[in-house]
Amino acid sequence: MRYYFETRSSSLVPVAGYPRVSTLEKSDSGLGLAAQEAAIRAACLGRGLQLLRIHQGIASGGSLDGRPELAEALPTIRSEGAAALVVAKLDRLTRSVHDFSGLLERARREGWGLVVVDLGADTMTHPASCSPTSPRRRRSTNGG
């Protein structure tokens, strides 16, 4: 488990990042984590977000229960002053629709956002952007 801290800029929205690989071998190679961190950093730069901390995870793709780094990251998001958790790919966060909907609900309830780079989902700027019934989503699926 490694943490990286950045200095805070007053003009940017502070966030935390979460890259995850499923095996220690992938972690040691650095390829999976490096690519995810690069995607997270690029997304932050493009969205005007200040990356405060990266919580690296090394765990299998099962449920969220087996991820100590994520379990540690979630309660510290708000306590560290971060407005959101940024992940490069949804499958690095979870492969379970149930777990993902639980994270979205937790984020809403606790007042932080979730940015999933590969999906273009950003609940900080469009709170209903991940909802299949949001007007934005309906327009896009109905051709308008």
C-alpha positions in Angstrom: 0.0 0.0 0.0 1.5 3.3 -1.1 0.1 6.8 -0.6 1.1 9.9 -2.6 0.3 13.4 -1.3 0.2 16.5 -3.4 0.2 20.1 -2.3 -3.1 21.9 -2.2 -4.0 24.7 -4.7 -6.8 27.0 -3.7 -8.2 27.4 -7.2 -8.7 23.6 -7.9 -11.3 21.2 -6.5 -9.5 18.7 -4.2 -10.0 14.9 -4.9 -8.5 11.5 -4.0 -7.5 8.9 -6.5 -7.9 5.1 -6.4 -6.0 2.9 -8.8 -6.2 -0.9 -8.2 -4.5 -4.0 -9.6 -5.6 -7.5 -8.8 -2.3 -9.2 -8.1 0.9 -8.5 -6.4 2.7 -9.3 -9.7 0.9 -6.6 -11.5 1.7 -4.2 -8.7 5.4 -5.0 -8.8 5.5 -4.4 -12.5 4.0 -1.0 -12.1 2.3 -1.2 -15.5 -1.3 -1.4 -14.3 -0.9 1.1 -11.5 1.1 3.5 -13.6 -1.4 3.5 -16.4 -4.3 4.1 -14.0 -2.5 6.8 -12.2 -1.7 8.5 -15.5 -5.4 8.4 -16.5 -6.4 9.7 -13.1 -3.9 12.6 -13.2 -4.9 13.4 -16.8 -8.6 13.5 -15.8 -7.8 15.7 -12.9 -5.8 18.1 -15.0 -8.6 18.3 -17.7 -11.4 18.8 -15.1 -9.6 21.3 -12.9 -9.2 18.9 -10.0 -6.3 18.9 -7.5 -5.2 15.3 -6.7 -4.5 15.3 -2.9 -3.8 11.7 -2.4 -3.7 8.4 -4.2 -4.8 5.2 -2.4 -3.3 2.3 -4.3 -5.1 -1.0 -4.0 -3.8 -4.5 -4.6 -6.7 -6.9 -4.3 -8.7 -9.4 -6.3 -11.8 -8.2 -8.2 -14.3 -9.6 -5.7 -16.5 -7.6 -3.5 -15.6 -4.3 -1.9 -15.2 -6.0 1.5 -11.8 -7.5 0.6 -10.2 -4.1 -0.2 -8.5 -2.6 2.8 -7.1 0.4 0.9 -10.6 1.3 -0.4 -12.1 0.7 3.0 -9.5 3.2 4.4 -9.9 5.7 1.5 -13.7 6.1 1.7 -14.0 7.5 5.2 -11.0 9.8 4.7 -12.3 11.4 1.5 -14.2 14.1 3.4 -11.9 14.3 6.4 -9.0 15.1 4.1 -11.0 17.8 2.4 -11.5 15.9 -0.9 -14.7 16.5 -2.8 -14.6 13.2 -4.8 -12.9 9.9 -5.4 -11.5 9.5 -8.9 -11.0 6.1 -10.6 -9.6 5.4 -14.0 -11.9 2.5 -14.8 -15.1 1.2 -13.3 -13.9 -2.4 -13.2 -10.9 -1.2 -11.0 -13.4 0.1 -8.5 -16.0 -2.7 -8.7 -17.5 -5.2 -11.1 -20.7 -5.5 -9.1 -23.7 -3.3 -10.0 -24.9 -3.7 -6.5 -21.6 -2.5 -5.0 -21.4 0.4 -7.5 -25.0 1.6 -6.7 -24.1 1.3 -3.0 -21.0 3.5 -3.5 -23.1 6.1 -5.5 -25.6 6.1 -2.6 -22.9 6.5 0.0 -21.3 9.3 -1.9 -24.6 11.1 -2.2 -25.4 10.6 1.5 -21.9 11.7 2.7 -21.6 14.6 0.3 -18.7 13.6 -1.9 -18.6 12.8 -5.6 -17.4 9.9 -7.7 -15.5 10.3 -11.0 -15.2 7.3 -13.2 -12.9 8.3 -16.1 -13.6 5.5 -18.6 -17.4 6.1 -18.3 -17.2 9.9 -18.3 -19.3 9.7 -15.1 -18.9 12.7 -12.7 -21.4 13.0 -9.9 -19.8 16.2 -8.7 -21.0 18.2 -11.7 -24.0 16.2 -12.7 -25.5 14.5 -9.6 -27.8 12.4 -11.6 -25.4 11.6 -14.5 -25.1 8.0 -13.4 -28.8 7.5 -13.1 -30.5 5.7 -16.0 -33.5 7.9 -15.5 -31.8 11.3 -15.5 -33.0 13.7 -18.2 -29.5 13.9 -19.6 -29.3 10.1 -20.0 -32.9 9.9 -21.4 -32.1 12.5 -24.1 -29.0 10.6 -25.2 -30.8 7.2 -25.4 -33.8 8.7 -27.2 -31.7 10.3 -29.9 -32.2 13.8 -28.6 
